[in-house]
Amino acid sequence: MATKEKITEKTLLGDIISKYPKAAEKLFQMGLMCVMCGMAQNETLEQGAIAHGLDPKKVVKELNKVIK
């Protein structure tokens, strides 16, 4: 049985947006408007979270709940 891939602090925002639409919605709700930004393709979740004053570990936890 294959294990489901999890989101980490090093996951690119662009990958999250393309692979996990519900996680992208959660990012938007959390104030990470990165879903609309061209920089998201090359920026990690950690970089985006810090830039928006969020704790990357908490963001990862919330996103993994969404994709579970």
C-alpha positions as CSV (number, residue, x, y, z in Angstrom):
1,M,0.0,0.0,0.0
2,A,1.5,3.4,-1.0
3,T,1.6,6.1,1.5
4,K,0.1,9.5,0.7
5,E,2.6,12.3,0.1
6,K,2.5,14.9,2.8
7,I,3.1,18.6,2.6
8,T,6.3,19.9,4.3
9,E,7.8,23.3,4.9
10,K,10.0,22.7,1.8
11,T,7.1,21.9,-0.5
12,L,6.8,24.5,-3.3
13,L,3.7,26.6,-3.1
14,G,3.2,26.0,-6.8
15,D,3.1,22.2,-6.2
16,I,0.6,22.6,-3.3
17,I,-1.6,24.8,-5.5
18,S,-1.6,22.4,-8.5
19,K,-1.8,19.1,-6.5
20,Y,-4.1,20.0,-3.7
21,P,-6.9,22.5,-4.6
22,K,-8.4,22.3,-1.1
23,A,-5.1,23.1,0.5
24,A,-4.8,26.1,-1.9
25,E,-8.2,27.3,-0.5
26,K,-6.9,26.9,3.0
27,L,-3.7,28.9,2.2
28,F,-5.9,31.7,0.9
29,Q,-8.1,31.6,4.1
30,M,-4.9,31.8,6.2
31,G,-3.8,35.0,4.5
32,L,-1.3,33.5,2.0
33,M,-2.5,35.1,-1.2
34,C,0.4,33.2,-2.9
35,V,-2.2,31.2,-4.8
36,M,-2.5,34.2,-7.0
37,C,1.2,35.1,-7.2
38,G,3.7,34.1,-9.9
39,M,6.4,33.7,-7.2
40,A,4.5,30.8,-5.8
41,Q,6.0,28.5,-8.4
42,N,9.5,28.8,-6.9
43,E,8.8,29.6,-3.3
44,T,8.6,27.1,-0.5
45,L,5.7,27.0,1.9
46,E,8.2,28.0,4.7
47,Q,9.3,31.1,2.7
48,G,5.7,32.1,2.0
49,A,4.5,31.6,5.5
50,I,7.4,33.6,7.0
51,A,6.8,36.4,4.5
52,H,3.2,36.6,5.7
53,G,4.0,36.4,9.4
54,L,2.8,32.9,9.9
55,D,4.4,29.9,11.7
56,P,5.4,27.5,8.9
57,K,4.9,24.5,11.2
58,K,1.3,25.5,12.0
59,V,0.6,26.0,8.3
60,V,2.0,22.6,7.4
61,K,-0.1,21.0,10.1
62,E,-3.3,22.7,8.9
63,L,-2.7,21.8,5.3
64,N,-2.0,18.2,6.0
65,K,-5.3,18.0,7.8
66,V,-7.0,19.3,4.7
67,I,-5.5,16.8,2.3
68,K,-5.9,13.8,4.7
